Amino acid sequence: MAHSSLAEVVTADPARAIARNVAAWMPAGTPARPWRQLLTEMQMVWQYHPVNEARMRAGRPEANTLWLHGCGALPADLRNPFVMQHQAAQSVTAWWPAAHAGLPKLPASRHPHPLQVLQPQATRETDAEALGAAVAALDQAAAEAIDQALRDHASAQVVLAGDRRWIGFELHKARRWQFWRRAEAHVLLGLV
């Protein structure tokens, strides 16, 4: 969706709001006021819509909102900073082709290193054992990716990203794990 009225509306990736209170992720501020009004009207129209009534009879969840994400204008000099090597998050791979349909193709990356996105698959599990297994798998995948990057290149960048903040580290072959010695892991993770 592109329109000049949406240029200043700050939105969030839908993957960040899944299984959470969406109120924190909805567009806010004066520029988003018309969008919020439209959402309210859409919810009222859809509440008793025949499509939703049929969905409820079939035991399927009703459709009751829209999600605004990725609006605004692309910079003229936009360039992909990385080569996407692996994307584990199914929430991204499912909508990626549709989201980029009709958009100009980005010029090839000039960055020499591939980008690997690693995410635990069960972070919202209530089962502590499943969560522990997901975190252990993520830890193993991250360690292998860092080790491989430092075998192939003189340095690698590790970025720990949370919902609203991130912290990055530049690792070099000669001192690849020293950043973990400078601070406890729980302190670093507390920053994101």
C-alpha positions in Angstrom: 0.0 0.0 0.0 1.5 3.4 -1.0 0.0 6.8 -0.4 1.4 10.1 0.7 -0.8 10.1 3.8 1.0 7.0 5.0 4.5 8.3 4.6 4.9 9.2 8.3 3.0 6.2 9.7 5.3 3.9 11.7 4.4 0.2 11.4 5.6 -3.1 12.7 6.3 -6.4 11.0 3.4 -8.7 11.5 5.8 -11.5 12.7 6.5 -9.4 15.8 2.9 -9.2 16.9 1.9 -12.8 16.4 0.7 -14.4 19.6 1.1 -11.1 21.5 -1.0 -8.2 22.5 -1.2 -6.3 19.2 -2.0 -3.0 20.8 1.7 -2.3 21.4 2.4 -2.9 17.7 -0.4 -0.9 16.1 0.5 2.3 14.3 0.4 5.2 16.7 0.6 9.0 16.7 -1.3 11.7 14.7 -0.3 10.4 11.2 -1.9 7.0 12.0 -5.2 8.4 13.3 -7.1 7.9 10.0 -5.8 4.4 9.7 -7.0 3.5 13.3 -10.4 5.0 12.4 -10.5 2.8 9.3 -9.6 -0.3 11.4 -12.5 0.4 13.8 -15.0 0.8 10.9 -13.7 -2.4 9.2 -14.2 -4.3 12.5 -17.8 -3.1 12.8 -18.5 -4.0 9.1 -16.9 -7.5 9.3 -18.4 -8.4 12.7 -21.6 -9.9 11.2 -20.5 -10.2 7.6 -21.7 -13.4 5.9 -18.1 -14.5 5.2 -17.2 -14.3 8.9 -20.4 -16.1 9.9 -19.6 -18.9 7.5 -16.0 -19.1 8.9 -17.3 -19.3 12.4 -19.8 -22.1 11.5 -16.9 -24.0 9.9 -14.9 -23.6 13.1 -12.4 -21.2 11.6 -11.3 -17.9 13.1 -13.1 -14.8 11.9 -11.3 -12.1 10.0 -11.6 -8.9 12.0 -8.8 -6.6 11.2 -6.2 -5.4 8.7 -2.5 -5.0 9.2 -0.6 -2.1 7.8 3.1 -2.8 7.3 5.9 -1.6 5.0 4.2 1.6 3.7 6.0 4.6 2.5 8.4 5.3 -0.4 11.6 3.3 -1.1 14.7 5.4 -1.2 16.0 6.0 -4.7 19.5 4.6 -3.8 18.2 1.5 -2.0 20.7 -1.3 -2.0 20.5 -4.7 -0.3 23.3 -4.7 2.2 23.6 -8.5 2.4 23.1 -11.6 0.4 20.3 -13.6 2.0 21.7 -17.1 2.5 19.2 -18.7 4.8 15.9 -17.6 6.3 14.5 -19.8 9.0 11.4 -17.9 9.9 8.4 -19.3 8.0 6.5 -16.2 8.8 8.8 -14.3 6.5 9.2 -16.8 3.7 5.4 -17.2 3.4 4.7 -13.6 2.5 8.1 -12.6 0.9 7.1 -13.3 -2.7 3.8 -11.5 -2.5 5.3 -8.6 -0.6 7.8 -8.0 -3.3 5.6 -8.5 -6.3 5.7 -5.4 -8.5 8.6 -3.8 -6.6 11.8 -3.0 -8.4 14.5 -5.6 -8.0 17.3 -4.4 -5.7 20.8 -4.1 -7.2 23.2 -6.9 -6.2 24.8 -6.6 -2.9 28.3 -5.4 -2.6 28.7 -7.0 0.9 31.1 -9.9 0.8 29.4 -11.9 3.5 26.1 -13.8 3.5 23.4 -13.0 6.0 22.0 -15.8 8.1 18.8 -15.2 10.0 18.5 -17.6 12.9 15.4 -17.7 15.1 14.2 -20.2 17.6 11.1 -22.0 16.3 9.3 -22.3 19.6 9.9 -19.1 21.6 6.2 -18.8 22.5 5.9 -22.3 23.8 4.6 -22.7 27.3 6.3 -26.1 27.6 9.7 -25.4 29.2 11.2 -28.5 27.6 10.2 -27.5 24.1 11.5 -24.0 24.7 14.8 -25.3 26.0 15.2 -27.5 23.0 14.4 -24.6 20.6 17.0 -22.4 22.3 19.6 -25.2 22.3 19.0 -25.7 18.6 19.3 -21.9 18.0 22.5 -21.8 20.0 24.0 -24.7 18.0 23.0 -23.1 14.7 24.4 -19.8 15.7 27.7 -21.3 16.8 28.1 -23.2 13.6 27.3 -20.2 11.5 29.8 -18.0 13.3 32.5 -20.7 13.2 31.9 -21.2 9.4 32.0 -17.4 8.8 35.3 -17.0 10.6 36.8 -19.9 8.7 35.8 -18.3 5.4 36.4 -14.6 6.2 38.7 -12.5 8.4 35.7 -11.2 10.4 32.0 -11.7 11.0 29.3 -9.6 12.4 26.9 -11.0 15.0 23.7 -9.0 15.7 21.4 -9.9 18.6 18.0 -8.5 17.9 15.0 -8.1 20.2 11.6 -6.7 19.6 12.7 -3.0 19.7 16.5 -2.9 20.1 19.6 -4.7 18.8 23.3 -4.9 19.7 26.0 -5.9 17.2 29.5 -7.3 17.6 32.3 -7.5 15.1 34.2 -10.8 15.5 37.7 -11.4 14.1 39.5 -14.7 13.6 42.2 -14.0 16.2 39.8 -13.2 19.0 36.5 -14.7 17.9 34.9 -15.4 21.3 36.4 -12.5 23.3 33.2 -10.5 23.3 31.5 -13.1 25.5 34.3 -12.7 28.1 33.6 -9.0 28.4 30.1 -9.4 29.7 27.8 -12.1 31.0 25.5 -13.5 28.3 22.4 -12.6 30.3 23.6 -8.9 30.5 24.0 -8.8 26.7 20.6 -10.5 26.1 19.1 -8.0 28.5 20.1 -5.2 26.2 17.8 -6.6 23.4 
